[in-house]
Amino acid sequence: MKNLLPLLLILMIACGGQKLASENVAIEKIPTPSAEPTLKLINAATVIKGFKDANFPVIDEIQYTEETDTNNLLGRPGQYIDKINFSDKRTIGKAQKQGNSIEVFKTKEDLERRKNYTETISRSGSIFLQYIYSHKNILLRLDHQLLPKDAAEYERILKTL
């Protein structure tokens, strides 16, 4: 009996002092977290089409691949998975060519990290200034040469997609 006491103590500690199910005590089930809803991805071509369907003067689109992305970020861990740069006819001669960008992300966290990064750079000096909008999995970056009302129209159309 003396040798059983330490064994019983170890069993009680291992069970957390809970009563065994055989004693007809109801065991509480811990709720399992529900799966996070999957983000419905919009691609960059859909965004460009939305802008063109709204009669925006979009020209000179460049669809990037992992090989042609000048930032070398496309498809890399935590970065955008699709990207198109484009120009707006209203800024020809004022802005750099293809000064507007649509970046597509797999997760909201990746998008927010990139958005925070680009906003920090944009605030660092007028040469880097951009309009920066996000919606669902899209980060839209527009050249500051666009008039505020025109940039707001891009944002409005983006939010309808």
C-alpha positions in Angstrom: 0.0 0.0 0.0 2.9 2.3 0.8 4.3 1.8 -2.7 0.9 2.6 -4.3 0.6 6.0 -2.7 3.3 7.7 -4.8 1.9 6.1 -7.9 -1.6 7.4 -7.2 -0.1 10.9 -6.5 1.7 10.8 -9.9 -1.5 9.7 -11.7 -3.5 12.5 -10.0 -1.0 15.1 -10.9 -0.8 13.8 -14.5 -4.5 14.0 -14.8 -4.5 17.5 -13.4 -6.6 16.4 -10.4 -9.6 15.9 -12.7 -12.1 13.2 -12.0 -12.1 10.3 -14.4 -14.9 9.9 -16.9 -15.8 6.5 -15.4 -17.1 8.5 -12.4 -20.0 9.8 -14.6 -18.7 13.3 -14.6 -19.4 15.2 -17.8 -16.2 16.3 -19.6 -16.3 19.8 -21.2 -15.4 19.9 -24.8 -13.1 22.7 -25.8 -14.6 24.5 -28.8 -12.3 24.2 -31.9 -11.6 27.4 -33.7 -13.5 27.8 -36.9 -11.3 27.9 -40.1 -10.5 31.5 -41.2 -12.5 32.3 -44.3 -10.3 32.1 -47.4 -9.5 35.4 -49.0 -11.1 35.6 -52.4 -8.2 36.7 -54.6 -8.6 39.3 -57.3 -5.9 39.4 -59.9 -4.2 42.5 -61.4 -5.8 41.9 -64.8 -9.3 42.2 -63.3 -8.3 45.5 -61.7 -7.0 46.9 -64.9 -10.1 45.8 -66.7 -12.3 47.5 -64.1 -10.4 50.7 -64.6 -10.7 50.5 -68.4 -14.4 49.6 -68.1 -14.8 52.8 -66.1 -13.2 54.7 -69.1 -10.0 55.6 -67.2 -7.2 56.6 -69.6 -5.1 53.6 -68.7 -2.2 52.9 -71.1 1.2 51.1 -71.3 0.4 48.3 -69.0 3.3 45.9 -68.1 2.4 42.5 -66.6 5.3 41.3 -64.6 6.6 37.8 -64.1 9.0 36.4 -61.6 11.8 36.9 -64.2 10.8 40.5 -65.3 9.8 42.1 -61.9 12.3 45.0 -61.5 11.9 44.8 -57.7 12.6 41.0 -57.6 9.7 40.5 -55.2 7.1 38.8 -57.3 6.4 35.3 -55.9 9.0 35.7 -53.2 7.9 34.7 -49.6 5.6 37.3 -48.1 5.5 39.5 -51.2 3.1 40.1 -54.1 2.0 37.3 -56.3 0.8 39.3 -59.3 1.8 42.8 -60.5 0.9 45.2 -63.3 2.4 48.7 -63.7 0.5 51.2 -66.0 0.3 54.8 -67.0 -2.5 57.3 -67.0 -2.7 59.6 -70.1 -3.5 62.6 -67.8 0.0 62.4 -66.4 2.0 61.9 -69.6 5.0 64.2 -69.5 4.5 64.8 -65.7 5.0 61.4 -64.2 7.4 58.5 -64.8 6.2 56.0 -67.4 4.2 53.2 -65.7 4.2 55.2 -62.5 1.1 53.4 -61.2 1.1 49.9 -59.8 -1.3 47.1 -58.9 0.1 44.5 -56.5 -1.8 41.4 -55.6 -1.2 39.5 -52.3 -2.0 36.0 -51.1 -2.7 37.2 -47.5 -4.0 40.3 -45.7 -0.9 40.2 -43.5 1.5 40.4 -46.6 -0.6 43.2 -48.0 -0.6 45.2 -44.8 3.2 44.8 -44.4 3.8 46.0 -47.9 1.4 48.9 -47.5 3.1 50.0 -44.3 6.5 49.8 -46.1 5.4 51.8 -49.1 3.6 54.4 -47.0 6.7 54.9 -44.9 8.8 55.5 -48.1 6.1 57.8 -49.6 6.2 60.0 -46.5 10.0 60.2 -46.5 10.1 62.8 -49.3 8.1 64.4 -52.1 10.0 62.5 -54.8 8.5 59.3 -53.4 5.0 60.6 -52.8 2.2 58.3 -54.0 -1.5 57.7 -53.4 -1.7 54.3 -51.7 -5.0 52.4 -51.5 -5.8 48.8 -50.5 -8.9 46.7 -51.0 -9.3 43.0 -50.3 -5.9 41.5 -51.6 -5.0 44.5 -53.8 -2.5 47.3 -53.1 -2.9 50.2 -55.6 -0.1 52.7 -55.8 -0.7 55.8 -57.9 1.7 58.5 -59.0 1.3 61.8 -57.1 1.0 63.7 -60.4 -2.6 62.5 -60.6 -5.0 65.1 -59.3 -6.6 64.1 -56.0 -10.0 63.8 -57.6 -8.7 61.4 -60.2 -6.9 59.3 -57.6 -10.1 59.1 -55.6 -11.9 57.8 -58.7 -9.4 55.0 -59.0 -10.0 54.1 -55.3 -13.8 54.2 -55.9 -13.6 51.7 -58.8 -11.1 49.5 -56.8 -13.6 49.3 -54.0 -16.3 48.0 -56.3 -14.2 44.9 -57.4 
